[in-house]
Amino acid sequence: MLTAVYKSKKKADTFLYVEKRDDFSKVPEPLMAMFGQPHYVMIINLAKREHLGGADLNLVKEALSDKGFYLQLPPPEANLLAELRKQNGADSD
C-alpha cells in the first residue's frame, strides 16, 4: 500500500497521508484550510513497514482504507508545571 506524505507549513509536526500523490479530493475542505499548503515529503510503502515513527501503522492503514487520508498530529505537550508539582508533592490533597 503506497501512500504520499505531506508536511504542514502552518502546524508544526503535523503530517497528512493520502492514497495518491497530490490527490486531496478525499480530505475535507476545513481540514485542508487548517493544514495549509501541503509540502510533499515522500512516498512510502506501508505494506513493507512494521512501524511508523510518529503514528500507529494499523491506524494509518485503516484510515486510508476508510477515509482516504490520515492526519498525524504531534504528541500533546507535557504540562511541565503539573509534573514539577507532582514531583514535589504539591498536588497531594
N, C-alpha and C positions, 0 to 999 in steps of 0.2 A: 504494500500500500504506500504509494508515493504521496507526499504532502509538501506543500510550499509553506515556508515560514517567513513571516514578516514582523518587523520590529516597529513599535510606535515611536514617533518622534515627540508626541505630546505627553505620553505616560511612561515614566522610567520603568525598565524591566518588564514591559508588557509586550506579549507576542501573540500573533494571530496565525493559526494554522488553517490552511484552506486546501481543498482537494486538488485544485488545478492552479498553476501559476497565473497570477493576475486576474483570477476569476473570483470576484467578491459578490456575485449575484445572490448567494445564499446568506450573506451577512446582513443583519438588519441595519437599516439606514442610521438609526440613533447610535448604534454601536460604532459604525464607521465614522460618524461625526465625532464621537468621543475619542476614538482611536487616532484619528487624524490621517494624514497621507501615509500609507504603508510603505515601509522601507524594506525591500527584499533582502533576506538574509541567506536562505539556502533551500534546497530541496532535499528531503531525507526520505529514506525508505523505512517506514515503520515496521514492516514485516521482518526486517533484518536487525531490529533493535531489541534489546532486552529491557532497557530503561531509557528514560529521557532525563536530562539534567534537572529541570525545574518543574516537570509535570509528570503526572501519573500516565504511563503509556496506555494502559487499558482505558482510562477516561478519555484520552485524546482520540483513540481509535473509535470508541463508542460515539463520541460527539461528532466526529467526522462522518460516521455512517448515518447517524440520526439527523443531524442538523446541517452537515456540510461544512462546518467550521468548528474551531476550538479556540477559546480565548484564554491565554495563560497570563494570570495576574501575578505580581510579585508577592512574596510571602508577607503577612502582616508585620508591621514594625513592632518591635518589642517596646513595652512601656518600661523604660529604664527606671523611672521614679518608683513605680509599683514594685519592681524587682528589688530595688535597693531597700525600700521599706520592709519588704518581706524578709530579706536577709538580716535586717537589723531588728526584727521582731516588732516593728511599729504597726503592723496590721493585725496583731492579735487582739481580739476584743474580749 
